[in-house]
Structure formats: structure tokens, C-alpha cells
């Protein structure tokens, strides 16, 4: 069984992430969407809330692969070994992503030999990230083009508190 991790902060998951997931699901049998717990970022949603949201928005997605959502702490390569993953999936949106992604991929490969598979999301998502979504939502901007309705609903509820 070909297993891959798709790690990230997912604060929140966007249509861009779902696009990468769709492409990855044609290459692997099982994809573990891996929510980083110890991010240097201070997330709007707790890791449990992010897992819950990802489960919610992926439950009706038609996927050739089995999709599983988990959280992790520590080194991504250790989690990959623990889960028998043969690859790490990362989305590459623009050249500006490349330097950081290359560094991570090479360090991870040096540590355990694991491969990183880069997938390009649809062009219409190349400018998208989760910070922009959070900022737009906090200023009452329309985020419906960028995130599924359930995410929109929960982000608005969260910001109201
Ligand atoms: N569509 C839309 N947005 C996307 C995207 C896509 N396809 N792919 C990435 N993004 C956005 C994310 O929303 C995020 O936006 P934000 O910065 O506004 O929150 C941004 O791009 C960064 O992406 P993300 O995928 O969440 O990566 P990250 O840099 O936050 O997380 C980890 C990277 C968690 C995978 C990495 O730090 C890690 O592996 N950490 C564990 C510790 C470790 O092993 N360290 C050694 C690594 S060499």
C-alpha cells in the first residue's frame, strides 16, 4: 500500500489544499492529512478543531485514496516512519515557495531518505494562503471563493467570540 503524509498547519483548510489533496489521491492509496500541532504560528483554530474541520470537508470528497486525518508533534520524518509513509506531499504555489520547500525536502531526505512529492495546485489558487483567509474573514470580506461553506461558517463563528 502506497502511503503518503500531507502535512501542514491547515488553519484553516482551503480549496487550495483540497486541490492538492485531489491530485495526490490519484498517486497514493492512503493519504494521512497531518495537522502540525507544534507550529511556530499561533493558530486561530486548535489542532482538534482543525482535524474536525478537515474531516468535515473531506467526508464527501470523491477520492481514489483512503483519506485519514491525524495530528502530530515533533519531527515530520519520525511521524512518516511511524506511519510507514513513503512520501511527503507539499503544494508548490509559486517560485517563492520553492526555496523553503527545497530546504525542508532535502533535510527530510537526509534524515531518513524520504521523498517529497511537490504538486502544483490549480492556477486560480496560487495566491491563496490561510492567513489571507483569516484576515479577510476578520474584516468581513467574502471568503466563499477560497474555503468550503463549513469552514466559512466556523471561521465566522470563531471570530464573533
Ligand atoms: N493552497 C492554499 N494555501 C496553501 C497551499 C495550497 N495548496 N499550500 C500551502 N498553503 C499555505 C498554508 O495555508 C500556509 O498559509 P499561512 O502561512 O498563511 O498559514 C502556508 O502556505 C504554509 O503552509 P503549510 O502547508 O501550512 O506549511 P507550514 O509551513 O505551516 O508547515 C510543516 C510546515 C508543519 C509541514 C513543517 O514545518 C514541519 O514538518 N514541521 C515539523 C517539524 C519538522 O519536522 N521540522 C523539520 C522540517 S525540515
Boltz pocket constraint, residues with backbone or C-beta under 6 A from the ligand:
constraints:
  - pocket:
      binder: B
      contacts: [[A, 7], [A, 8], [A, 9], [A, 10], [A, 11], [A, 12], [A, 14], [A, 15], [A, 16], [A, 17], [A, 20], [A, 36], [A, 39], [A, 74], [A, 75], [A, 76], [A, 77], [A, 91], [A, 92], [A, 93], [A, 103], [A, 104], [A, 105], [A, 107], [A, 108], [A, 121], [A, 125], [A, 128], [A, 129], [A, 130], [A, 131], [A, 132]]
      max_distance: 6.0
